[in-house]
Amino acid sequence: MPYTYIIYSRTIDRFYIGSTSDDINERVRKHNSKHKGYTARANDWTIVHVETFNTIQQARLRERQIKSWKSRAMIERLCNFKNS
């Protein structure tokens, strides 16, 4: 099942928005493993928001929509996020 997801790293105080058709827990495990790319900067990524879709195309459209907001405040509202 395809997903759009938002993960958060307390270490770098950043969100990452992505989409996948893989198992969501496996995808987060990959973000926390050694690799190159944006999420390689930390290894404490946790899921803070997930939406499911019927197709990967729908999930990618939603990912792009959220990224187009360019607003941390809107992302925090979407996730009901409180950094404590």
PDB file with SEQRES, HELIX, SHEET and CRYST1 records, atoms N, CA, C and O in Angstrom:
SEQRES   1 A   84  MET PRO TYR THR TYR ILE ILE TYR SER ARG THR ILE ASP          
SEQRES   2 A   84  ARG PHE TYR ILE GLY SER THR SER ASP ASP ILE ASN GLU          
SEQRES   3 A   84  ARG VAL ARG LYS HIS ASN SER LYS HIS LYS GLY TYR THR          
SEQRES   4 A   84  ALA ARG ALA ASN ASP TRP THR ILE VAL HIS VAL GLU THR          
SEQRES   5 A   84  PHE ASN THR ILE GLN GLN ALA ARG LEU ARG GLU ARG GLN          
SEQRES   6 A   84  ILE LYS SER TRP LYS SER ARG ALA MET ILE GLU ARG LEU          
SEQRES   7 A   84  CYS ASN PHE LYS ASN SER                                      
HELIX    1 AA1 ILE A   24  HIS A   31  1                                   8    
HELIX    2 AA2 TYR A   38  ARG A   41  5                                   4    
HELIX    3 AA3 ILE A   56  TRP A   69  1                                  14    
HELIX    4 AA4 ARG A   72  CYS A   79  1                                   8    
SHEET    1 AA1 3 ARG A  14  THR A  20  0                                        
SHEET    2 AA1 3 TYR A   3  SER A   9 -1                                        
SHEET    3 AA1 3 THR A  46  THR A  52 -1                                        
CRYST1    1.000    1.000    1.000  90.00  90.00  90.00 P 1           1          
ATOM      1  N   MET A   1       0.839  -1.178   0.000  1.00  0.00           N  
ATOM      2  CA  MET A   1       0.000   0.000   0.000  1.00  0.00           C  
ATOM      3  C   MET A   1       0.888   1.246   0.000  1.00  0.00           C  
ATOM      4  O   MET A   1       1.804   1.334   0.817  1.00  0.00           O  
ATOM      5  N   PRO A   2       0.649   2.196  -0.876  1.00  0.00           N  
ATOM      6  CA  PRO A   2       1.456   3.423  -0.940  1.00  0.00           C  
ATOM      7  C   PRO A   2       1.149   4.392   0.212  1.00  0.00           C  
ATOM      8  O   PRO A   2       0.017   4.486   0.686  1.00  0.00           O  
ATOM      9  N   TYR A   3       2.181   5.098   0.638  1.00  0.00           N  
ATOM     10  CA  TYR A   3       2.079   6.037   1.746  1.00  0.00           C  
ATOM     11  C   TYR A   3       2.755   7.355   1.397  1.00  0.00           C  
ATOM     12  O   TYR A   3       3.709   7.398   0.620  1.00  0.00           O  
ATOM     13  N   THR A   4       2.244   8.419   1.986  1.00  0.00           N  
ATOM     14  CA  THR A   4       2.983   9.668   2.131  1.00  0.00           C  
ATOM     15  C   THR A   4       3.259   9.760   3.624  1.00  0.00           C  
ATOM     16  O   THR A   4       2.369   9.527   4.442  1.00  0.00           O  
ATOM     17  N   TYR A   5       4.491  10.099   3.975  1.00  0.00           N  
ATOM     18  CA  TYR A   5       4.847  10.101   5.385  1.00  0.00           C  
ATOM     19  C   TYR A   5       5.701  11.321   5.719  1.00  0.00           C  
ATOM     20  O   TYR A   5       6.357  11.915   4.862  1.00  0.00           O  
ATOM     21  N   ILE A   6       5.661  11.660   6.992  1.00  0.00           N  
ATOM     22  CA  ILE A   6       6.526  12.717   7.519  1.00  0.00           C  
ATOM     23  C   ILE A   6       7.260  12.112   8.703  1.00  0.00           C  
ATOM     24  O   ILE A   6       6.652  11.541   9.608  1.00  0.00           O  
ATOM     25  N   ILE A   7       8.575  12.249   8.677  1.00  0.00           N  
ATOM     26  CA  ILE A   7       9.394  11.780   9.785  1.00  0.00           C  
ATOM     27  C   ILE A   7      10.113  12.984  10.386  1.00  0.00           C  
ATOM     28  O   ILE A   7      10.291  14.011   9.732  1.00  0.00           O  
ATOM     29  N   TYR A   8      10.518  12.835  11.640  1.00  0.00           N  
ATOM     30  CA  TYR A   8      11.148  13.935  12.366  1.00  0.00           C  
ATOM     31  C   TYR A   8      12.395  13.438  13.078  1.00  0.00           C  
ATOM     32  O   TYR A   8      12.414  12.336  13.626  1.00  0.00           O  
ATOM     33  N   SER A   9      13.440  14.265  13.064  1.00  0.00           N  
ATOM     34  CA  SER A   9      14.666  13.981  13.809  1.00  0.00           C  
ATOM     35  C   SER A   9      14.829  15.039  14.896  1.00  0.00           C  
ATOM     36  O   SER A   9      14.931  16.231  14.606  1.00  0.00           O  
ATOM     37  N   ARG A  10      14.854  14.595  16.135  1.00  0.00           N  
ATOM     38  CA  ARG A  10      15.081  15.515  17.250  1.00  0.00           C  
ATOM     39  C   ARG A  10      16.522  16.043  17.216  1.00  0.00           C  
ATOM     40  O   ARG A  10      16.764  17.195  17.575  1.00  0.00           O  
ATOM     41  N   THR A  11      17.468  15.220  16.792  1.00  0.00           N  
ATOM     42  CA  THR A  11      18.878  15.615  16.754  1.00  0.00           C  
ATOM     43  C   THR A  11      19.095  16.871  15.929  1.00  0.00           C  
ATOM     44  O   THR A  11      19.775  17.798  16.371  1.00  0.00           O  
ATOM     45  N   ILE A  12      18.519  16.906  14.726  1.00  0.00           N  
ATOM     46  CA  ILE A  12      18.713  18.066  13.850  1.00  0.00           C  
ATOM     47  C   ILE A  12      17.476  18.958  13.782  1.00  0.00           C  
ATOM     48  O   ILE A  12      17.468  19.952  13.056  1.00  0.00           O  
ATOM     49  N   ASP A  13      16.431  18.610  14.536  1.00  0.00           N  
ATOM     50  CA  ASP A  13      15.188  19.380  14.609  1.00  0.00           C  
ATOM     51  C   ASP A  13      14.644  19.682  13.214  1.00  0.00           C  
ATOM     52  O   ASP A  13      14.371  20.832  12.870  1.00  0.00           O  
ATOM     53  N   ARG A  14      14.492  18.614  12.415  1.00  0.00           N  
ATOM     54  CA  ARG A  14      14.016  18.755  11.039  1.00  0.00           C  
ATOM     55  C   ARG A  14      12.985  17.682  10.718  1.00  0.00           C  
ATOM     56  O   ARG A  14      12.965  16.597  11.300  1.00  0.00           O  
ATOM     57  N   PHE A  15      12.122  18.039   9.755  1.00  0.00           N  
ATOM     58  CA  PHE A  15      11.148  17.116   9.205  1.00  0.00           C  
ATOM     59  C   PHE A  15      11.622  16.656   7.832  1.00  0.00           C  
ATOM     60  O   PHE A  15      12.363  17.363   7.149  1.00  0.00           O  
ATOM     61  N   TYR A  16      11.186  15.468   7.440  1.00  0.00           N  
ATOM     62  CA  TYR A  16      11.421  14.965   6.088  1.00  0.00           C  
ATOM     63  C   TYR A  16      10.092  14.428   5.589  1.00  0.00           C  
ATOM     64  O   TYR A  16       9.417  13.674   6.290  1.00  0.00           O  
ATOM     65  N   ILE A  17       9.718  14.815   4.380  1.00  0.00           N  
ATOM     66  CA  ILE A  17       8.465  14.375   3.768  1.00  0.00           C  
ATOM     67  C   ILE A  17       8.817  13.439   2.620  1.00  0.00           C  
ATOM     68  O   ILE A  17       9.653  13.764   1.777  1.00  0.00           O  
ATOM     69  N   GLY A  18       8.180  12.286   2.593  1.00  0.00           N  
ATOM     70  CA  GLY A  18       8.456  11.327   1.532  1.00  0.00           C  
ATOM     71  C   GLY A  18       7.229  10.501   1.192  1.00  0.00           C  
ATOM     72  O   GLY A  18       6.183  10.613   1.831  1.00  0.00           O  
ATOM     73  N   SER A  19       7.384   9.668   0.171  1.00  0.00           N  
ATOM     74  CA  SER A  19       6.328   8.724  -0.206  1.00  0.00           C  
ATOM     75  C   SER A  19       6.992   7.409  -0.588  1.00  0.00           C  
ATOM     76  O   SER A  19       8.137   7.379  -1.039  1.00  0.00           O  
ATOM     77  N   THR A  20       6.252   6.331  -0.398  1.00  0.00           N  
ATOM     78  CA  THR A  20       6.801   5.004  -0.678  1.00  0.00           C  
ATOM     79  C   THR A  20       5.671   4.009  -0.895  1.00  0.00           C  
ATOM     80  O   THR A  20       4.547   4.210  -0.435  1.00  0.00           O  
ATOM     81  N   SER A  21       5.987   2.943  -1.598  1.00  0.00           N  
ATOM     82  CA  SER A  21       5.058   1.824  -1.680  1.00  0.00           C  
ATOM     83  C   SER A  21       5.610   0.643  -0.876  1.00  0.00           C  
ATOM     84  O   SER A  21       4.997  -0.423  -0.835  1.00  0.00           O  
ATOM     85  N   ASP A  22       6.768   0.838  -0.240  1.00  0.00           N  
ATOM     86  CA  ASP A  22       7.350  -0.174   0.648  1.00  0.00           C  
ATOM     87  C   ASP A  22       6.621  -0.169   1.985  1.00  0.00           C  
ATOM     88  O   ASP A  22       5.804   0.711   2.258  1.00  0.00           O  
ATOM     89  N   ASP A  23       6.926  -1.156   2.809  1.00  0.00           N  
ATOM     90  CA  ASP A  23       6.449  -1.166   4.180  1.00  0.00           C  
ATOM     91  C   ASP A  23       6.972   0.089   4.877  1.00  0.00           C  
ATOM     92  O   ASP A  23       8.167   0.377   4.809  1.00  0.00           O  
ATOM     93  N   ILE A  24       6.104   0.830   5.538  1.00  0.00           N  
ATOM     94  CA  ILE A  24       6.482   2.119   6.117  1.00  0.00           C  
ATOM     95  C   ILE A  24       7.560   1.972   7.198  1.00  0.00           C  
ATOM     96  O   ILE A  24       8.454   2.814   7.291  1.00  0.00           O  
ATOM     97  N   ASN A  25       7.488   0.926   8.005  1.00  0.00           N  
ATOM     98  CA  ASN A  25       8.499   0.725   9.047  1.00  0.00           C  
ATOM     99  C   ASN A  25       9.860   0.385   8.449  1.00  0.00           C  
ATOM    100  O   ASN A  25      10.894   0.813   8.962  1.00  0.00           O  
ATOM    101  N   GLU A  26       9.855  -0.382   7.371  1.00  0.00           N  
ATOM    102  CA  GLU A  26      11.108  -0.700   6.677  1.00  0.00           C  
ATOM    103  C   GLU A  26      11.708   0.564   6.059  1.00  0.00           C  
ATOM    104  O   GLU A  26      12.925   0.748   6.063  1.00  0.00           O  
ATOM    105  N   ARG A  27      10.851   1.425   5.532  1.00  0.00           N  
ATOM    106  CA  ARG A  27      11.342   2.670   4.921  1.00  0.00           C  
ATOM    107  C   ARG A  27      12.007   3.559   5.970  1.00  0.00           C  
ATOM    108  O   ARG A  27      13.056   4.146   5.703  1.00  0.00           O  
ATOM    109  N   VAL A  28      11.419   3.663   7.145  1.00  0.00           N  
ATOM    110  CA  VAL A  28      12.020   4.469   8.221  1.00  0.00           C  
ATOM    111  C   VAL A  28      13.329   3.832   8.672  1.00  0.00           C  
ATOM    112  O   VAL A  28      14.296   4.537   8.960  1.00  0.00           O  
ATOM    113  N   ARG A  29      13.365   2.510   8.735  1.00  0.00           N  
ATOM    114  CA  ARG A  29      14.620   1.829   9.090  1.00  0.00           C  
ATOM    115  C   ARG A  29      15.722   2.210   8.116  1.00  0.00           C  
ATOM    116  O   ARG A  29      16.862   2.435   8.522  1.00  0.00           O  
ATOM    117  N   LYS A  30      15.385   2.285   6.818  1.00  0.00           N  
ATOM    118  CA  LYS A  30      16.378   2.671   5.809  1.00  0.00           C  
ATOM    119  C   LYS A  30      16.842   4.110   6.014  1.00  0.00           C  
ATOM    120  O   LYS A  30      18.022   4.414   5.839  1.00  0.00           O  
ATOM    121  N   HIS A  31      15.921   4.994   6.383  1.00  0.00           N  
ATOM    122  CA  HIS A  31      16.314   6.381   6.659  1.00  0.00           C  
ATOM    123  C   HIS A  31      17.287   6.449   7.829  1.00  0.00           C  
ATOM    124  O   HIS A  31      18.153   7.323   7.864  1.00  0.00           O  
ATOM    125  N   ASN A  32      17.156   5.543   8.778  1.00  0.00           N  
ATOM    126  CA  ASN A  32      18.016   5.547   9.962  1.00  0.00           C  
ATOM    127  C   ASN A  32      19.305   4.757   9.788  1.00  0.00           C  
ATOM    128  O   ASN A  32      20.117   4.696  10.712  1.00  0.00           O  
ATOM    129  N   SER A  33      19.507   4.153   8.627  1.00  0.00           N  
ATOM    130  CA  SER A  33      20.720   3.372   8.388  1.00  0.00           C  
ATOM    131  C   SER A  33      21.759   4.236   7.651  1.00  0.00           C  
ATOM    132  O   SER A  33      21.461   5.345   7.209  1.00  0.00           O  
ATOM    133  N   LYS A  34      22.956   3.714   7.534  1.00  0.00           N  
ATOM    134  CA  LYS A  34      24.025   4.425   6.817  1.00  0.00           C  
ATOM    135  C   LYS A  34      23.689   4.516   5.337  1.00  0.00           C  
ATOM    136  O   LYS A  34      23.442   3.500   4.687  1.00  0.00           O  
ATOM    137  N   HIS A  35      23.679   5.730   4.807  1.00  0.00           N  
ATOM    138  CA  HIS A  35      23.395   5.959   3.395  1.00  0.00           C  
ATOM    139  C   HIS A  35      23.775   7.404   3.062  1.00  0.00           C  
ATOM    140  O   HIS A  35      24.209   8.154   3.936  1.00  0.00           O  
ATOM    141  N   LYS A  36      23.614   7.777   1.828  1.00  0.00           N  
ATOM    142  CA  LYS A  36      23.839   9.161   1.419  1.00  0.00           C  
ATOM    143  C   LYS A  36      22.485   9.838   1.271  1.00  0.00           C  
ATOM    144  O   LYS A  36      21.470   9.175   1.060  1.00  0.00           O  
ATOM    145  N   GLY A  37      22.475  11.139   1.380  1.00  0.00           N  
ATOM    146  CA  GLY A  37      21.235  11.880   1.205  1.00  0.00           C  
ATOM    147  C   GLY A  37      20.873  12.694   2.421  1.00  0.00           C  
ATOM    148  O   GLY A  37      21.588  12.699   3.424  1.00  0.00           O  
ATOM    149  N   TYR A  38      19.752  13.382   2.320  1.00  0.00           N  
ATOM    150  CA  TYR A  38      19.323  14.313   3.364  1.00  0.00           C  
ATOM    151  C   TYR A  38      19.172  13.640   4.721  1.00  0.00           C  
ATOM    152  O   TYR A  38      19.638  14.175   5.727  1.00  0.00           O  
ATOM    153  N   THR A  39      18.531  12.481   4.767  1.00  0.00           N  
ATOM    154  CA  THR A  39      18.260  11.853   6.057  1.00  0.00           C  
ATOM    155  C   THR A  39      19.481  11.186   6.669  1.00  0.00           C  
ATOM    156  O   THR A  39      19.409  10.705   7.800  1.00  0.00           O  
ATOM    157  N   ALA A  40      20.590  11.142   5.962  1.00  0.00           N  
ATOM    158  CA  ALA A  40      21.818  10.570   6.509  1.00  0.00           C  
ATOM    159  C   ALA A  40      22.402  11.457   7.608  1.00  0.00           C  
ATOM    160  O   ALA A  40      23.281  11.024   8.354  1.00  0.00           O  
ATOM    161  N   ARG A  41      21.924  12.676   7.710  1.00  0.00           N  
ATOM    162  CA  ARG A  41      22.435  13.625   8.702  1.00  0.00           C  
ATOM    163  C   ARG A  41      22.080  13.217  10.130  1.00  0.00           C  
ATOM    164  O   ARG A  41      22.667  13.730  11.082  1.00  0.00           O  
ATOM    165  N   ALA A  42      21.126  12.301  10.288  1.00  0.00           N  
ATOM    166  CA  ALA A  42      20.705  11.857  11.624  1.00  0.00           C  
ATOM    167  C   ALA A  42      20.288  10.397  11.540  1.00  0.00           C  
ATOM    168  O   ALA A  42      20.051   9.865  10.455  1.00  0.00           O  
ATOM    169  N   ASN A  43      20.202   9.758  12.700  1.00  0.00           N  
ATOM    170  CA  ASN A  43      19.737   8.368  12.709  1.00  0.00           C  
ATOM    171  C   ASN A  43      18.663   8.144  13.770  1.00  0.00           C  
ATOM    172  O   ASN A  43      18.509   7.041  14.295  1.00  0.00           O  
ATOM    173  N   ASP A  44      17.925   9.211  14.075  1.00  0.00           N  
ATOM    174  CA  ASP A  44      16.852   9.106  15.061  1.00  0.00           C  
ATOM    175  C   ASP A  44      15.494   9.507  14.475  1.00  0.00           C  
ATOM    176  O   ASP A  44      14.647  10.049  15.186  1.00  0.00           O  
ATOM    177  N   TRP A  45      15.287   9.243  13.194  1.00  0.00           N  
ATOM    178  CA  TRP A  45      14.041   9.604  12.525  1.00  0.00           C  
ATOM    179  C   TRP A  45      12.885   8.779  13.074  1.00  0.00           C  
ATOM    180  O   TRP A  45      12.986   7.561  13.218  1.00  0.00           O  
ATOM    181  N   THR A  46      11.788   9.461  13.375  1.00  0.00           N  
ATOM    182  CA  THR A  46      10.579   8.782  13.834  1.00  0.00           C  
ATOM    183  C   THR A  46       9.389   9.270  13.009  1.00  0.00           C  
ATOM    184  O   THR A  46       9.358  10.415  12.558  1.00  0.00           O  
ATOM    185  N   ILE A  47       8.421   8.389  12.824  1.00  0.00           N  
ATOM    186  CA  ILE A  47       7.222   8.732  12.054  1.00  0.00           C  
ATOM    187  C   ILE A  47       6.346   9.663  12.901  1.00  0.00           C  
ATOM    188  O   ILE A  47       6.041   9.370  14.057  1.00  0.00           O  
ATOM    189  N   VAL A  48       5.948  10.791  12.299  1.00  0.00           N  
ATOM    190  CA  VAL A  48       5.033  11.701  12.992  1.00  0.00           C  
ATOM    191  C   VAL A  48       3.712  11.861  12.238  1.00  0.00           C  
ATOM    192  O   VAL A  48       2.753  12.409  12.780  1.00  0.00           O  
ATOM    193  N   HIS A  49       3.657  11.380  10.974  1.00  0.00           N  
ATOM    194  CA  HIS A  49       2.423  11.476  10.196  1.00  0.00           C  
ATOM    195  C   HIS A  49       2.481  10.492   9.027  1.00  0.00           C  
ATOM    196  O   HIS A  49       3.512  10.362   8.368  1.00  0.00           O  
ATOM    197  N   VAL A  50       1.364   9.800   8.777  1.00  0.00           N  
ATOM    198  CA  VAL A  50       1.265   8.864   7.648  1.00  0.00           C  
ATOM    199  C   VAL A  50      -0.117   8.990   7.023  1.00  0.00           C  
ATOM    200  O   VAL A  50      -1.123   9.077   7.726  1.00  0.00           O  
ATOM    201  N   GLU A  51      -0.155   8.997   5.693  1.00  0.00           N  
ATOM    202  CA  GLU A  51      -1.418   8.937   4.944  1.00  0.00           C  
ATOM    203  C   GLU A  51      -1.304   7.791   3.949  1.00  0.00           C  
ATOM    204  O   GLU A  51      -0.252   7.601   3.340  1.00  0.00           O  
ATOM    205  N   THR A  52      -2.378   7.024   3.779  1.00  0.00           N  
ATOM    206  CA  THR A  52      -2.369   5.904   2.837  1.00  0.00           C  
ATOM    207  C   THR A  52      -3.146   6.270   1.575  1.00  0.00           C  
ATOM    208  O   THR A  52      -4.077   7.074   1.606  1.00  0.00           O  
ATOM    209  N   PHE A  53      -2.735   5.655   0.465  1.00  0.00           N  
ATOM    210  CA  PHE A  53      -3.336   5.934  -0.842  1.00  0.00           C  
ATOM    211  C   PHE A  53      -3.512   4.635  -1.617  1.00  0.00           C  
ATOM    212  O   PHE A  53      -2.949   3.600  -1.263  1.00  0.00           O  
ATOM    213  N   ASN A  54      -4.303   4.712  -2.677  1.00  0.00           N  
ATOM    214  CA  ASN A  54      -4.523   3.547  -3.534  1.00  0.00           C  
ATOM    215  C   ASN A  54      -3.388   3.351  -4.529  1.00  0.00           C  
ATOM    216  O   ASN A  54      -3.095   2.220  -4.916  1.00  0.00           O  
ATOM    217  N   THR A  55      -2.740   4.448  -4.951  1.00  0.00           N  
ATOM    218  CA  THR A  55      -1.654   4.345  -5.927  1.00  0.00           C  
ATOM    219  C   THR A  55      -0.459   5.182  -5.474  1.00  0.00           C  
ATOM    220  O   THR A  55      -0.607   6.138  -4.713  1.00  0.00           O  
ATOM    221  N   ILE A  56       0.714   4.809  -5.950  1.00  0.00           N  
ATOM    222  CA  ILE A  56       1.923   5.563  -5.624  1.00  0.00           C  
ATOM    223  C   ILE A  56       1.848   6.959  -6.233  1.00  0.00           C  
ATOM    224  O   ILE A  56       2.411   7.903  -5.680  1.00  0.00           O  
ATOM    225  N   GLN A  57       1.166   7.100  -7.358  1.00  0.00           N  
ATOM    226  CA  GLN A  57       1.019   8.423  -7.982  1.00  0.00           C  
ATOM    227  C   GLN A  57       0.258   9.377  -7.058  1.00  0.00           C  
ATOM    228  O   GLN A  57       0.622  10.547  -6.936  1.00  0.00           O  
ATOM    229  N   GLN A  58      -0.794   8.879  -6.412  1.00  0.00           N  
ATOM    230  CA  GLN A  58      -1.539   9.713  -5.464  1.00  0.00           C  
ATOM    231  C   GLN A  58      -0.665  10.096  -4.273  1.00  0.00           C  
ATOM    232  O   GLN A  58      -0.709  11.235  -3.806  1.00  0.00           O  
ATOM    233  N   ALA A  59       0.121   9.152  -3.788  1.00  0.00           N  
ATOM    234  CA  ALA A  59       1.014   9.422  -2.655  1.00  0.00           C  
ATOM    235  C   ALA A  59       2.054  10.472  -3.028  1.00  0.00           C  
ATOM    236  O   ALA A  59       2.352  11.362  -2.232  1.00  0.00           O  
ATOM    237  N   ARG A  60       2.605  10.372  -4.226  1.00  0.00           N  
ATOM    238  CA  ARG A  60       3.612  11.352  -4.667  1.00  0.00           C  
ATOM    239  C   ARG A  60       3.001  12.740  -4.865  1.00  0.00           C  
ATOM    240  O   ARG A  60       3.640  13.751  -4.572  1.00  0.00           O  
ATOM    241  N   LEU A  61       1.769  12.785  -5.362  1.00  0.00           N  
ATOM    242  CA  LEU A  61       1.084  14.084  -5.495  1.00  0.00           C  
ATOM    243  C   LEU A  61       0.920  14.745  -4.128  1.00  0.00           C  
ATOM    244  O   LEU A  61       1.153  15.944  -3.982  1.00  0.00           O  
ATOM    245  N   ARG A  62       0.519  13.960  -3.132  1.00  0.00           N  
ATOM    246  CA  ARG A  62       0.352  14.506  -1.789  1.00  0.00           C  
ATOM    247  C   ARG A  62       1.691  14.951  -1.216  1.00  0.00           C  
ATOM    248  O   ARG A  62       1.771  15.994  -0.567  1.00  0.00           O  
ATOM    249  N   GLU A  63       2.737  14.174  -1.447  1.00  0.00           N  
ATOM    250  CA  GLU A  63       4.081  14.560  -1.000  1.00  0.00           C  
ATOM    251  C   GLU A  63       4.451  15.917  -1.580  1.00  0.00           C  
ATOM    252  O   GLU A  63       4.909  16.800  -0.856  1.00  0.00           O  
ATOM    253  N   ARG A  64       4.252  16.086  -2.888  1.00  0.00           N  
ATOM    254  CA  ARG A  64       4.585  17.362  -3.531  1.00  0.00           C  
ATOM    255  C   ARG A  64       3.737  18.503  -2.994  1.00  0.00           C  
ATOM    256  O   ARG A  64       4.219  19.625  -2.840  1.00  0.00           O  
ATOM    257  N   GLN A  65       2.467  18.212  -2.707  1.00  0.00           N  
ATOM    258  CA  GLN A  65       1.596  19.248  -2.159  1.00  0.00           C  
ATOM    259  C   GLN A  65       2.121  19.735  -0.802  1.00  0.00           C  
ATOM    260  O   GLN A  65       2.219  20.939  -0.567  1.00  0.00           O  
ATOM    261  N   ILE A  66       2.451  18.809   0.073  1.00  0.00           N  
ATOM    262  CA  ILE A  66       2.958  19.188   1.395  1.00  0.00           C  
ATOM    263  C   ILE A  66       4.271  19.947   1.261  1.00  0.00           C  
ATOM    264  O   ILE A  66       4.464  20.961   1.931  1.00  0.00           O  
ATOM    265  N   LYS A  67       5.171  19.478   0.414  1.00  0.00           N  
ATOM    266  CA  LYS A  67       6.453  20.159   0.217  1.00  0.00           C  
ATOM    267  C   LYS A  67       6.257  21.563  -0.350  1.00  0.00           C  
ATOM    268  O   LYS A  67       7.047  22.461  -0.061  1.00  0.00           O  
ATOM    269  N   SER A  68       5.219  21.759  -1.149  1.00  0.00           N  
ATOM    270  CA  SER A  68       4.993  23.080  -1.755  1.00  0.00           C  
ATOM    271  C   SER A  68       4.574  24.120  -0.723  1.00  0.00           C  
ATOM    272  O   SER A  68       4.680  25.320  -0.978  1.00  0.00           O  
ATOM    273  N   TRP A  69       4.102  23.679   0.433  1.00  0.00           N  
ATOM    274  CA  TRP A  69       3.719  24.629   1.478  1.00  0.00           C  
ATOM    275  C   TRP A  69       4.918  25.439   1.945  1.00  0.00           C  
ATOM    276  O   TRP A  69       4.782  26.619   2.269  1.00  0.00           O  
ATOM    277  N   LYS A  70       6.095  24.814   1.983  1.00  0.00           N  
ATOM    278  CA  LYS A  70       7.313  25.464   2.465  1.00  0.00           C  
ATOM    279  C   LYS A  70       7.091  26.158   3.813  1.00  0.00           C  
ATOM    280  O   LYS A  70       7.582  27.259   4.060  1.00  0.00           O  
ATOM    281  N   SER A  71       6.339  25.476   4.666  1.00  0.00           N  
ATOM    282  CA  SER A  71       5.975  26.055   5.950  1.00  0.00           C  
ATOM    283  C   SER A  71       6.076  25.020   7.060  1.00  0.00           C  
ATOM    284  O   SER A  71       5.301  24.065   7.106  1.00  0.00           O  
ATOM    285  N   ARG A  72       7.031  25.219   7.946  1.00  0.00           N  
ATOM    286  CA  ARG A  72       7.174  24.322   9.085  1.00  0.00           C  
ATOM    287  C   ARG A  72       5.920  24.359   9.960  1.00  0.00           C  
ATOM    288  O   ARG A  72       5.490  23.326  10.473  1.00  0.00           O  
ATOM    289  N   ALA A  73       5.336  25.542  10.129  1.00  0.00           N  
ATOM    290  CA  ALA A  73       4.144  25.679  10.967  1.00  0.00           C  
ATOM    291  C   ALA A  73       2.991  24.837  10.423  1.00  0.00           C  
ATOM    292  O   ALA A  73       2.283  24.191  11.195  1.00  0.00           O  
ATOM    293  N   MET A  74       2.797  24.837   9.113  1.00  0.00           N  
ATOM    294  CA  MET A  74       1.715  24.036   8.522  1.00  0.00           C  
ATOM    295  C   MET A  74       1.988  22.542   8.692  1.00  0.00           C  
ATOM    296  O   MET A  74       1.068  21.766   8.953  1.00  0.00           O  
ATOM    297  N   ILE A  75       3.247  22.141   8.544  1.00  0.00           N  
ATOM    298  CA  ILE A  75       3.608  20.735   8.727  1.00  0.00           C  
ATOM    299  C   ILE A  75       3.378  20.325  10.180  1.00  0.00           C  
ATOM    300  O   ILE A  75       2.849  19.245  10.444  1.00  0.00           O  
ATOM    301  N   GLU A  76       3.770  21.177  11.117  1.00  0.00           N  
ATOM    302  CA  GLU A  76       3.549  20.871  12.525  1.00  0.00           C  
ATOM    303  C   GLU A  76       2.059  20.751  12.836  1.00  0.00           C  
ATOM    304  O   GLU A  76       1.659  19.883  13.612  1.00  0.00           O  
ATOM    305  N   ARG A  77       1.241  21.608  12.245  1.00  0.00           N  
ATOM    306  CA  ARG A  77      -0.213  21.517  12.447  1.00  0.00           C  
ATOM    307  C   ARG A  77      -0.759  20.210  11.887  1.00  0.00           C  
ATOM    308  O   ARG A  77      -1.569  19.541  12.528  1.00  0.00           O  
ATOM    309  N   LEU A  78      -0.311  19.851  10.690  1.00  0.00           N  
ATOM    310  CA  LEU A  78      -0.761  18.602  10.055  1.00  0.00           C  
ATOM    311  C   LEU A  78      -0.436  17.406  10.959  1.00  0.00           C  
ATOM    312  O   LEU A  78      -1.239  16.480  11.078  1.00  0.00           O  
ATOM    313  N   CYS A  79       0.716  17.428  11.578  1.00  0.00           N  
ATOM    314  CA  CYS A  79       1.185  16.318  12.392  1.00  0.00           C  
ATOM    315  C   CYS A  79       0.725  16.409  13.857  1.00  0.00           C  
ATOM    316  O   CYS A  79       0.997  15.510  14.652  1.00  0.00           O  
ATOM    317  N   ASN A  80       0.029  17.500  14.205  1.00  0.00           N  
ATOM    318  CA  ASN A  80      -0.270  17.754  15.630  1.00  0.00           C  
ATOM    319  C   ASN A  80       1.007  17.631  16.438  1.00  0.00           C  
ATOM    320  O   ASN A  80       1.048  16.981  17.483  1.00  0.00           O  
ATOM    321  N   PHE A  81       2.044  18.269  15.931  1.00  0.00           N  
ATOM    322  CA  PHE A  81       3.396  18.087  16.463  1.00  0.00           C  
ATOM    323  C   PHE A  81       3.683  19.058  17.587  1.00  0.00           C  
ATOM    324  O   PHE A  81       3.443  20.261  17.480  1.00  0.00           O  
ATOM    325  N   LYS A  82       4.205  18.503  18.671  1.00  0.00           N  
ATOM    326  CA  LYS A  82       4.691  19.317  19.781  1.00  0.00           C  
ATOM    327  C   LYS A  82       6.054  18.769  20.146  1.00  0.00           C  
ATOM    328  O   LYS A  82       6.167  17.616  20.560  1.00  0.00           O  
ATOM    329  N   ASN A  83       7.084  19.575  19.999  1.00  0.00           N  
ATOM    330  CA  ASN A  83       8.454  19.160  20.296  1.00  0.00           C  
ATOM    331  C   ASN A  83       8.722  19.399  21.765  1.00  0.00           C  
ATOM    332  O   ASN A  83       8.948  20.534  22.187  1.00  0.00           O  
ATOM    333  N   SER A  84       8.697  18.326  22.550  1.00  0.00           N  
ATOM    334  CA  SER A  84       8.940  18.496  23.988  1.00  0.00           C  
ATOM    335  C   SER A  84      10.141  17.721  24.448  1.00  0.00           C  
ATOM    336  O   SER A  84      10.482  17.756  25.630  1.00  0.00           O  
TER     337      SER A  84                                                      
END                                                                             
